[in-house]
Amino acid sequence: MRTVFPGSLRQRLIAPVLGLAVTLSACAPSQPIVAVPTFSVQSVRLTSLTLPTFGRPATAALSLQLLVNNPNPFPLRLANIAGTFVLDGSRVADINLPDVALPARGDAVQRADLVLPLTLDTLGSALRVARGQQVSYRVDGTFVADLGFLGRPSFGPYTLVQGLLQQPAILP
């Protein structure tokens, strides 16, 4: 059933409805409600190389410190940051950082100690780093924000950080 308004009633309703629409559109935020946190590398360092032993492969130990920045004017909790460490194009280790609390407009440092199995693909990269040469790396991943009553949105996958790993030589 269709409601038909007389001409004068229709004209009297148009102005308030348009006024309400303009008022509500002015209240709509032009910025997103929650800004996405950013990631940067505070430090990345090869800490050791181990030779293969009976039944255990050769490994490299790496320490990665991520600086996570919250640009929002309120505290934010990341339920999980999950990613893959890629060294010189080869996926070498998984990263899992649960329950990251970020202060309002602040930073949090997250440390991941990684054990990289050395294969024919990754051994050359680890040796170059141990000899003081540059090797590219990146962390590809996702993160889940805990926004309380707004839910738990997931962001990614995308490259969280990338750079060049170079340090003083630990091998001749």
URLIN-V773952 format. One record per backbone hydrogen bond with DSSP energy under -0.5 kcal/mol. NH is the residue of the N-H (numbers start at 0). CO is the residue of the C=O. E is the energy in kcal/mol with one decimal. If there is no record, write none. Layout:
BEGIN
nh=NH co=CO e=E
nh=NH co=CO e=E
END
This chain:
BEGIN
nh=4 co=2 e=-0.5
nh=9 co=5 e=-2.3
nh=10 co=6 e=-2.0
nh=11 co=7 e=-1.9
nh=12 co=8 e=-1.7
nh=13 co=9 e=-1.8
nh=14 co=10 e=-1.1
nh=15 co=11 e=-0.7
nh=16 co=12 e=-1.9
nh=17 co=13 e=-2.7
nh=18 co=14 e=-2.4
nh=19 co=15 e=-2.5
nh=20 co=16 e=-2.3
nh=21 co=17 e=-2.4
nh=22 co=18 e=-2.4
nh=23 co=19 e=-2.7
nh=24 co=20 e=-2.2
nh=25 co=21 e=-1.7
nh=26 co=22 e=-1.1
nh=27 co=23 e=-1.0
nh=37 co=68 e=-1.8
nh=39 co=66 e=-1.8
nh=41 co=39 e=-0.6
nh=41 co=64 e=-3.0
nh=42 co=64 e=-1.4
nh=44 co=62 e=-2.4
nh=46 co=44 e=-0.6
nh=46 co=60 e=-2.8
nh=47 co=60 e=-1.3
nh=49 co=58 e=-3.0
nh=52 co=55 e=-1.9
nh=55 co=52 e=-1.7
nh=58 co=49 e=-1.1
nh=59 co=115 e=-2.1
nh=60 co=47 e=-2.6
nh=61 co=113 e=-2.8
nh=62 co=44 e=-3.0
nh=63 co=111 e=-2.6
nh=64 co=42 e=-3.2
nh=65 co=63 e=-0.6
nh=65 co=109 e=-3.1
nh=66 co=39 e=-3.5
nh=67 co=65 e=-0.6
nh=67 co=107 e=-2.8
nh=68 co=37 e=-2.8
nh=68 co=66 e=-0.5
nh=69 co=105 e=-3.2
nh=70 co=68 e=-0.7
nh=75 co=101 e=-2.5
nh=76 co=145 e=-0.7
nh=77 co=99 e=-3.0
nh=78 co=76 e=-0.7
nh=78 co=143 e=-2.0
nh=79 co=143 e=-1.2
nh=80 co=96 e=-1.8
nh=81 co=141 e=-2.4
nh=82 co=94 e=-2.6
nh=83 co=139 e=-2.8
nh=84 co=92 e=-3.4
nh=85 co=83 e=-0.5
nh=85 co=137 e=-3.1
nh=86 co=84 e=-0.5
nh=86 co=89 e=-2.7
nh=87 co=85 e=-0.6
nh=87 co=135 e=-3.3
nh=89 co=86 e=-2.1
nh=91 co=84 e=-2.9
nh=92 co=84 e=-1.3
nh=94 co=82 e=-3.2
nh=96 co=80 e=-3.2
nh=97 co=95 e=-0.6
nh=98 co=78 e=-2.1
nh=99 co=77 e=-2.8
nh=100 co=98 e=-0.7
nh=101 co=75 e=-3.3
nh=101 co=99 e=-0.5
nh=104 co=71 e=-2.4
nh=105 co=102 e=-1.8
nh=107 co=67 e=-1.9
nh=109 co=65 e=-3.0
nh=111 co=63 e=-3.1
nh=113 co=61 e=-3.2
nh=113 co=111 e=-0.7
nh=115 co=59 e=-3.5
nh=115 co=113 e=-0.6
nh=116 co=91 e=-0.6
nh=116 co=114 e=-0.6
nh=117 co=57 e=-3.0
nh=118 co=116 e=-0.7
nh=122 co=118 e=-2.7
nh=123 co=119 e=-0.6
nh=125 co=121 e=-2.4
nh=126 co=122 e=-2.4
nh=127 co=123 e=-2.0
nh=128 co=124 e=-2.1
nh=129 co=125 e=-2.5
nh=130 co=126 e=-1.4
nh=131 co=128 e=-2.0
nh=132 co=127 e=-3.0
nh=134 co=164 e=-1.6
nh=136 co=162 e=-2.5
nh=137 co=85 e=-1.7
nh=138 co=160 e=-2.7
nh=139 co=83 e=-2.0
nh=139 co=137 e=-0.5
nh=140 co=157 e=-2.9
nh=141 co=81 e=-2.8
nh=142 co=154 e=-1.9
nh=143 co=79 e=-2.3
nh=144 co=152 e=-2.3
nh=145 co=76 e=-3.3
nh=146 co=144 e=-0.9
nh=146 co=150 e=-2.7
nh=149 co=146 e=-2.0
nh=150 co=147 e=-1.8
nh=154 co=142 e=-3.0
nh=156 co=140 e=-0.5
nh=157 co=140 e=-2.1
nh=159 co=138 e=-2.6
nh=159 co=157 e=-0.7
nh=160 co=138 e=-1.2
nh=162 co=136 e=-2.3
nh=164 co=134 e=-3.7
nh=165 co=163 e=-0.7
nh=169 co=129 e=-3.0
nh=170 co=129 e=-2.1
END
